[in-house]
């Protein structure tokens, strides 16, 4: 884990962000005191099409609800 001064970070912000995106964690310092940590976010990518071919959605699912269905939906 590398430490860089805030003023150096300001001068190299794009380069530093690219390093973080690549997986590095960087500590920002001011007067040799750590003030912040830059690290990549741990996110789970969305997998599109995971259930492709597993089931079909009928066309009726996209039709407006009837008055009776609306009453059921709103608990009337």
FITI-759152 format. One record per residue: x negated, y, z of N, C-alpha, C in turn; residue in three letters. Coordinates in steps of 0.1 Angstrom, whole numbers, plus 5000, padded with zeros to 4 digits. Example, Ala and Ser with C-alpha at 12.3 -4.5 7.8 and 13.67 -1.06 7.14 Angstrom:
BEGIN
<<4868,4943,5078>,<4877,4955,5078>,<4868,4967,5078>,ALA>;
<<4872,4978,5071>,<4863,4989,5071>,<4871,5000,5079>,SER>;
This chain:
BEGIN
<<4991,4988,5000>,<5000,5000,5000>,<4991,5012,5000>,UNK>;
<<4993,5021,4990>,<4985,5033,4989>,<4992,5045,4995>,UNK>;
<<4984,5054,5000>,<4989,5067,5005>,<4984,5078,4996>,UNK>;
<<4993,5087,4994>,<4989,5099,4986>,<4995,5112,4993>,UNK>;
<<4988,5123,4991>,<4992,5135,4997>,<5004,5141,4989>,UNK>;
<<5013,5148,4996>,<5025,5153,4990>,<5021,5162,4978>,UNK>;
<<5011,5170,4979>,<5007,5179,4968>,<5002,5171,4956>,UNK>;
<<4995,5160,4959>,<4991,5151,4948>,<5003,5145,4941>,UNK>;
<<5013,5141,4950>,<5025,5135,4944>,<5032,5145,4935>,UNK>;
<<5033,5158,4939>,<5039,5168,4931>,<5032,5169,4918>,UNK>;
<<5019,5168,4918>,<5012,5169,4905>,<5013,5157,4896>,UNK>;
<<5016,5145,4902>,<5017,5133,4895>,<5030,5125,4897>,UNK>;
<<5041,5132,4898>,<5054,5126,4901>,<5058,5116,4891>,UNK>;
<<5057,5118,4879>,<5062,5108,4869>,<5053,5095,4869>,UNK>;
<<5040,5097,4870>,<5031,5086,4871>,<5034,5078,4884>,UNK>;
<<5037,5085,4895>,<5039,5078,4908>,<5052,5070,4907>,UNK>;
<<5063,5076,4901>,<5076,5070,4900>,<5074,5057,4891>,UNK>;
<<5067,5058,4881>,<5065,5046,4872>,<5058,5035,4880>,UNK>;
<<5049,5038,4889>,<5042,5028,4897>,<5052,5022,4907>,UNK>;
<<5061,5030,4913>,<5071,5024,4922>,<5080,5015,4914>,UNK>;
<<5084,5020,4902>,<5093,5011,4894>,<5087,4998,4891>,UNK>;
<<5073,4998,4890>,<5066,4985,4887>,<5064,4977,4899>,UNK>;
<<5069,4981,4911>,<5069,4973,4923>,<5060,4978,4934>,UNK>;
<<5052,4989,4932>,<5044,4993,4943>,<5051,5001,4954>,UNK>;
<<5046,5001,4966>,<5051,5010,4977>,<5040,5020,4979>,UNK>;
<<5044,5032,4980>,<5035,5043,4982>,<5039,5052,4994>,UNK>;
<<5030,5055,5003>,<5033,5064,5014>,<5028,5078,5011>,UNK>;
<<5037,5087,5013>,<5034,5102,5011>,<5029,5107,5024>,UNK>;
<<5019,5115,5024>,<5013,5121,5036>,<5012,5136,5035>,UNK>;
<<5013,5143,5046>,<5011,5157,5047>,<5001,5159,5059>,UNK>;
<<4990,5165,5057>,<4980,5166,5067>,<4976,5153,5073>,UNK>;
<<4975,5143,5064>,<4971,5129,5068>,<4981,5122,5077>,UNK>;
<<4993,5127,5078>,<5004,5121,5086>,<5014,5116,5076>,UNK>;
<<5018,5103,5077>,<5028,5097,5069>,<5041,5104,5071>,UNK>;
<<5048,5109,5060>,<5061,5115,5061>,<5072,5108,5053>,UNK>;
<<5068,5100,5043>,<5078,5093,5036>,<5072,5080,5029>,UNK>;
<<5081,5072,5026>,<5077,5059,5019>,<5085,5058,5006>,UNK>;
<<5078,5056,4995>,<5085,5054,4982>,<5083,5039,4979>,UNK>;
<<5095,5032,4977>,<5094,5018,4974>,<5105,5015,4964>,UNK>;
<<5104,5004,4957>,<5114,5001,4947>,<5126,4996,4955>,UNK>;
<<5138,4998,4949>,<5150,4993,4955>,<5152,4978,4951>,UNK>;
<<5157,4971,4960>,<5160,4957,4958>,<5175,4956,4954>,UNK>;
<<5177,4954,4941>,<5191,4953,4937>,<5192,4940,4929>,UNK>;
<<5204,4935,4929>,<5207,4923,4922>,<5213,4927,4908>,UNK>;
<<5207,4923,4897>,<5212,4927,4884>,<5226,4921,4882>,UNK>;
<<5235,4928,4875>,<5248,4923,4872>,<5246,4913,4860>,UNK>;
<<5251,4901,4861>,<5250,4892,4850>,<5264,4892,4843>,UNK>;
<<5264,4897,4831>,<5276,4897,4823>,<5278,4884,4816>,UNK>;
<<5291,4880,4816>,<5294,4868,4809>,<5291,4855,4817>,UNK>;
<<5290,4856,4830>,<5288,4844,4838>,<5299,4834,4836>,UNK>;
<<5311,4838,4835>,<5322,4829,4834>,<5327,4827,4820>,UNK>;
<<5319,4831,4810>,<5324,4831,4796>,<5328,4816,4793>,UNK>;
<<5340,4815,4787>,<5345,4802,4783>,<5351,4794,4794>,UNK>;
<<5350,4798,4807>,<5356,4791,4818>,<5371,4792,4819>,UNK>;
<<5376,4803,4815>,<5391,4805,4815>,<5395,4815,4805>,UNK>;
<<5408,4816,4803>,<5413,4826,4793>,<5423,4835,4800>,UNK>;
<<5423,4848,4797>,<5432,4857,4802>,<5443,4859,4792>,UNK>;
<<5456,4856,4796>,<5467,4857,4786>,<5470,4872,4783>,UNK>;
<<5475,4874,4771>,<5478,4887,4766>,<5488,4894,4776>,UNK>;
<<5497,4886,4782>,<5507,4891,4791>,<5500,4898,4803>,UNK>;
<<5488,4895,4806>,<5481,4901,4818>,<5479,4916,4815>,UNK>;
<<5479,4920,4803>,<5477,4934,4799>,<5490,4942,4797>,UNK>;
<<5501,4936,4798>,<5514,4943,4796>,<5518,4950,4809>,UNK>;
<<5525,4961,4808>,<5530,4969,4819>,<5538,4960,4828>,UNK>;
<<5538,4962,4841>,<5546,4955,4851>,<5561,4958,4849>,UNK>;
<<5570,4948,4851>,<5584,4951,4850>,<5588,4958,4863>,UNK>;
<<5600,4963,4863>,<5605,4970,4876>,<5605,4960,4887>,UNK>;
<<5609,4948,4885>,<5610,4937,4895>,<5596,4935,4901>,UNK>;
<<5586,4934,4892>,<5572,4931,4896>,<5566,4943,4903>,UNK>;
<<5571,4955,4900>,<5566,4967,4907>,<5571,4967,4921>,UNK>;
<<5584,4963,4923>,<5590,4962,4937>,<5582,4952,4945>,UNK>;
<<5578,4941,4939>,<5571,4930,4946>,<5557,4936,4950>,UNK>;
<<5551,4943,4940>,<5537,4948,4942>,<5537,4958,4954>,UNK>;
<<5547,4967,4954>,<5547,4977,4965>,<5555,4972,4977>,UNK>;
<<5559,4960,4978>,<5565,4954,4990>,<5579,4959,4993>,UNK>;
<<5586,4963,4982>,<5600,4968,4984>,<5610,4957,4984>,UNK>;
